[in-house]
Amino acid sequence: MKILRSSQYDAIKSEILSRGDLDYKDINVTVEEIVKNVKENGDSAVLEYTAKFDGAELERMEVTAEEMERAWERTPESLKIALAEAAHSIRRFHERQKRNSFMDNTTKGKITGQLINPIEKVGIYVPGGKSPYPSTVLMNAIPAKVAGVEDLVMITPPGKTGEIMDNILAAAKIAGVDRIFKVGGAQGIAALAYGTQTIPKVYKITGPGNIYVALAKKQVYGIVDIDMIAGPSEILIIADDSANPRYIAADLLSQAEHDELASSLLITPSEKLAETVSKEVDIQLAELTKKEIAAKSLENYGRIIITEDLDEAIDLANDIAAEHLELMVAEPFLYVNSIKNAGAVFVGENTPEPLGDYYAGPNHTLPTNGTAKFSSPLSVDDFIKKTSVIYYSKEALKEVKDTILEISESEGLTAHSNSIRIRFEEEKL
Amino acid sequence: MKILRSSQYDAIKSEILSRGDLDYKDINVTVEEIVKNVKENGDSAVLEYTAKFDGAELERMEVTAEEMERAWERTPESLKIALAEAAHSIRRFHERQKRNSFMDNTTKGKITGQLINPIEKVGIYVPGGKSPYPSTVLMNAIPAKVAGVEDLVMITPPGKTGEIMDNILAAAKIAGVDRIFKVGGAQGIAALAYGTQTIPKVYKITGPGNIYVALAKKQVYGIVDIDMIAGPSEILIIADDSANPRYIAADLLSQAEHDELASSLLITPSEKLAETVSKEVDIQLAELTKKEIAAKSLENYGRIIITEDLDEAIDLANDIAAEHLELMVAEPFLYVNSIKNAGAVFVGENTPEPLGDYYAGPNHTLPTNGTAKFSSPLSVDDFIKKTSVIYYSKEALKEVKDTILEISESEGLTAHSNSIRIRFEEEKL
């Protein structure tokens, strides 16, 4: 891995951020056509695209109870147990995110409150392909169900034979997904946003996907809500001399294998550690199944930055606002409160990032590419919505009416003033 | 007002929703040019546009302490007191929205938690014009400050003389805005998103604006976060025979005066009430300052819908998901929990919507055009972000490692597995 000094930080940062700069104009036009066609023609358009892009001629889009049963039978017992345990841990964490409606009850005749209701209909997108991710199903479906979403629909592209991978269906069963449809890509997103004869319209769509899925989500945003447009994955490790270089190398590689655009950074004040980690990465890289992807990712977006001290390392980390941040220093909890911008913080040398991907409980859908400065991990909050509630008695309204009229008149809105005044005129009807 | 039966509901709904369908392609191109120019040329581009669109040749964009002082002196004492009282009420409500970071502390050696941090830099947009809205300043700035935002920047377009209206500056002082810049339109949004020599880059932009502002916000979404793209205002009143038709008429008109695209609906099972309200609206309309706007809005998007009973009225209201919903029925609290989709619910006949616009406490920035099905009033939540935190001891990681490996191997990610395994191999270094 390239080792650089913190004085070169600005250049490194723009390289890393440039991953988000690709120009997708051509794909956008294609996606626009697909979305429009599905909006206008519903099922027939969806089926055409599924035949064209997934190579599957479907007679029925919805996964049947028999298909679910068969997939469940075929899933190895050990994987079912592992998924159920992970689901339990994820559910327990997300239960803590639930909020109550509240009411301000301090003054006679005045109630103001905030009601929490689940979003009624939600769609989750799960990518297909040869290595499907059951963890994606758990991380999207569980917070939705904890929030109380009643109609939870999942879509995922089928293989050429029209089947969905067993482990995806098993995860959906464990997570409590209500209905599953075999459709992917921009056509799937459009179907969820507008509804078709078969696929129900939802109010919000979450879940990762390829560039077609991402652009389709962006296009339907406003018609429905979306979670976020996830960028390529990234890890930032802050380490000092106390850290084990083999662990660091392994954790950097666990990001790098995801995607050629993934970014893996080590920031450390220790030159010695920098050198050792760099060598250890090369050793471990050679053994990986996805070594080509990992090597390319490290070449382009993997860097070791040497800082003056740990404080400078923390400052840089806050400016980068990484998706995953590992604190591998002697006293890691000393620095937890100094981290202002990050998706998730992994504290200490025995908290590798994959623990968070699969098991620990917090969501693995995290803000990428610097967006942790303003956005948050996927959570129960993403599947509820709030409604304000206000009640005033006539007495209470009378007390504040002059204050309201003073402001409404300064804004020149006479009908607003009138709506207050009329309640204190003599009744004429 | 037009009186229709609930059997015609579908047609009414598509009319109301069509308000969001305008085609802004030409404006979008203009906005793209403005955003690009400001991104590339900073202050000089901003100053040019301010001269061109606002007619103001500015020497200095930032409002000075002296200007603030002068505006404060010139603001009538009665308005200052009213704004301070409203600010107090708004602040008290939003304080209740603050959340604590949490930690799951149930198991030895395992900590998972959710940290809450304010977004560090936020920009709020306040429209200019001849009737500026100090309430917009309070409703955007107060939740940001309650959340703990340190750098709160406000932008608003200047008048031809280069001045900002006194009541806007007075409201900014009361709300605790840190810096104010005289810039509006798409150029203002671009300046906040990218930063210029003078105007600091922020991480999130909130606040209403005209179509140029709305499209610019949509374009920079992703670079920064935005609150929402607010559509035209709307009110939906559910009433029965017990309701006062004069109050209903006044409240319908208080929305209609906002904008020709505003929508005002009454849904009632009472034919008699429908007739009386319709006549009363005509009587009150004649007296309004903004009667042309209100009349046009009612003609296009004002409707009275007669339902079979109150339950049907509630069902329609949930399907419309109005920004403001007034419950003017004999037992209003009986129905509060039946309202699933609305921005804010105003309970009973003495809770007119302008009470919420200015004073009661809940935010007046609310989801419009049906988006209350998936989005929420502006709140403290919009000015914070969450970071997950995970800590496992070596013992704790050992307990769960086989579960993690089972899943990571089913996903084909060997570097993920390796990052767990390496922690349990004999140390080689």
Interface residues (C-beta under 8 A of the other chain):
Chain A: S78 L79 I81 A82 L83 E85 A86 R92 F93 R96 Q97 R99 F102 D104 K110 I111 T112 Q114 L115 N117 I119 E120 K130 S131 P132 Y133 P134 S135 N167 Y203 K204 G222 V224 D225 I229 N244 P245 R246 Y247 A250 D251 L253 S254 A256 E257 H258 T276 Q284 E287 L288 T289 K290 A294 P332 F333 V336 I339 K340 N341 A342 G343 A344 V345 F346 V347 G348 E349 N350 T351 P352 E353 P354 L355 G356 D357 Y358 Y359 A360 G361 P362 N363 L366 P367 T371 A372 K373 F374 S375 S376 P377 S379 D381 K385 K386 T387 S388 V389 I390 Y391 Y392 S393 K394 A396 L397 V400 D402 T403 I404 E406 I407 S408 S410 E411 G412 L413 T414 A415 H416 S417 N418 S419 I420 I422 R423 E427 K428 L429
Chain B: S78 L79 I81 A82 L83 E85 A86 R92 F93 R96 Q97 R99 F102 D104 K110 I111 T112 Q114 L115 N117 I119 E120 K130 S131 P132 Y133 P134 S135 N167 Y203 K204 G222 V224 D225 I229 N244 P245 R246 Y247 A250 D251 L253 S254 A256 E257 H258 T276 E280 Q284 E287 L288 T289 K290 A294 P332 F333 V336 I339 K340 N341 A342 G343 A344 V345 F346 V347 G348 E349 N350 T351 P352 E353 P354 L355 G356 D357 Y358 Y359 A360 G361 P362 N363 L366 P367 T371 A372 K373 F374 S375 S376 P377 S379 D381 K385 K386 T387 S388 V389 I390 Y391 Y392 S393 K394 A396 L397 V400 D402 T403 I404 E406 I407 S408 S410 E411 G412 L413 T414 A415 H416 S417 N418 S419 I420 I422 R423 E427 K428 L429
